[in-house]
Amino acid sequence: KAGVTQTPRYLIKTRGQQVTLSCSPISGHRSVSWYQQTPGQGLQFLFEYFSETQRNKGNFPGRFSGRQFSNSRSEMNVSTLELGDSALYLCASSLTGTGDGGNTIYFGEGSWLTVV
Amino acid sequence: DAKTTQPPSMDCAEGRAANLPCNHSTISGNEYVYWYRQIHSQGPQYIIHGLKNNETNEMASLIITEDRKSSTLILPHATLRDTAVYYCIVRVPGSGGYQKVTFGIGTKLQVIP
């Protein structure tokens, strides 16, 4: 059974540009959540999508957005990139979502974004 | 946001059992305890989870105290490949009535040859 797949694995962008990251969840999983990991702030929750609807959001500015498609695949977008956006962006999927305590969340390998 | 407390680092001799503690004194009755680990530059890997009873799988054992205020992850025979950051997490309330997953700093386990 394939795991959570994220693309691209590595990318470099310039300040002011925008970036789109893609995530394919495990087959049958309807919830996709996104996280940002930096050395200084650790692993922080960005948002969660379930059945194409955002139902949970972390404390990030509006430059960070996402969406989910009918096949549960998800994308996240960061506009007007800043140097501080350099991070590992992780996607995770689960059957029913982070609200179900007994529902395991599985992570992808992440997308390394460097903003120069 | 994190509701768990873990020691920042631990060492373990190769072949010995690694016992990683986690304090979650404010856990509520229906919250699960999850353990993940992250090897440098990779995504977090699920290890095990539990609610009240002790759990065991092919990777590890999870011991939860009777009052559920703390737990211990046990790697029975640590290998060098077990060197990683180990995260103990509980589900915390998020916006819209749904819970979000919050990671603390975790425990950096160094397995020594």
Interface residues (C-beta under 8 A of the other chain):
Chain A: V4 S33 Y35 G42 L43 Q44 F45 E48 R55 N56 K57 G58 L88 L90 A92 G97 T98 G99 G101 G102 T104 I105 Y106 F107 G108 E109 G110 W112
Chain B: N30 E31 Y32 Y34 Y36 S41 Q42 G43 P44 Q45 Y46 H49 L51 Y87 R91 G94 S95 G96 G97 Y98 Q99 K100 V101 T102 F103 G104 I105
